[in-house]
Amino acid sequence: MADSKDNMPIDARRRRLLAEGALYRLSIIDARTQLHANLTAPALAKTAMHRMVGALSSSIGGIFSGKAGNTLQSVAPLFMSVLSLLPKQRLRKPLLYCGALGVGVGVALAGYLLRQRRARSEQEGEPVVEE
């Protein structure tokens, strides 16, 4: 079976190869630019933070999802290890700060979600029920 390139004139084939080479060089330049942009310190920190938040949210979501295997017996060692950290003197203050920060983030998130719910219900014309 003959290839379609065999039937092409040499000039057309040469132009096609030059165009493919130019496209290849352009894609290499684009890849280098993206690589240099993604290897900056802020970009690496942002990627690491996104990965940590994603891993944390998936693990916490998995614990409270109620799926098979996530019973109280399987989660109890995790809670016990966290509780064992409380008596340690050097960890008391950071745990208190993290707890306060977590409560603050939770309250802010609840307020945001409540505002979104109110705005959505006002747009739909439903009466807003205060809870």
N, C-alpha and C positions, 0 to 999 in steps of 0.2 A: 504494500500500500504506500503510495507516494505521499510525502508530506507537502502541505500547501506552500511551505517555504521554498521547496525545490522549483516550483513553477513561477516564483516571483523573479522579476528582473533584478540584477545585481544592485542597481541604483536604489530601487524601492526597498530592497532588503537592507541595504546600508543605512538609508534614512530611518527605517524602522528600528534598527539596532541602536542608532544614535539617539533616537527619541526615548527608547527604553533605558539607555544609560543615563540620560539626563533626568528621567523620572526617578531612577534608582538613586542618583546622587542627591536629588532634592529630598527624597525620603530619609536618607542618611543625615542630612543637615537638620531636618525637622526632628528626627529622633535625638540627635545630640543636643539640640536646643531644649527639648523637653527634659532630657536627662539632667542637664545643668540647672534647669529651673527647679526640678524636684529634689535636687541634692543640696539645696540651701538649708541652713539651720532651721528657719521658721517652717519650711515645708516638711522637713523630717519630724519636727516636734508636733506639727499638726497631724501628720499621718500616725505617729505613735499614739497621740491622744485619742484619735478616732478609733484606733484598734483596741486601746485599753477600754474605752467606754463601750465599744461593741461587745467585747469579751465579758465585761462586767454585767452589762444589761442582759446578755444571753444567759449567763450563769444564774443571775438572780431570777430572771424570768423562768428558767428551767426549774428552780427550786420551788417557786410558788405556782407552777402551772398545774399541779395536781396530776401529772402523768404517772404512769405506772413506774414504780421504783423511786419516786420522790415522796415517799411517806415520811412520817415523823421519825421513824427509826433510821432512815437513811440520812436525814438532815441533822439529827441530834448531835453527831460528832462535830459538825461544823459549828453549831451553836455553842457546844461545850468548849471548843477551842477559843472561840471569841470571848466567852465568859471567863475563861482562865486568864485572859490578858488583863482583865480589869484590876485585879489586886496589885499588879506590878506598878511600882511607884513611878518609874520613868515613862510609862505609857499612859498614865492617867490623864494628864493634861492634853496630849495630842488626841486621845480618844474623845475627850470632852469637846475639843474644838471641832473634830470631824463630825461628832454627833450634832453639835449646834449648827454646823454648816449644812449637814444633811437635812435637818429639820427646816432650816431657812430655805433651802432649795425646794423641799417638798411643799412648803407653804406657798412659795412663789409659783411653782408649777400648778398647784391647785387653784390659785387665784387666776392664773393665765387661762387655764382650762375653763374656769367658771365664766370669765369674760368672753371667751370664744363661744361658749354655749349660749350666753345671753345675746350676743351679737347675732348668732345664727338664728335664734328663735325670734328676734326682732325683725330680721330680714324676711322671715317666712310669715310674719304677721301673727304669730302665736303670742298669747299673753305670757309675760315673764312671771314665773312663780318663785318667790323668795323662799329659800330653804333655811 
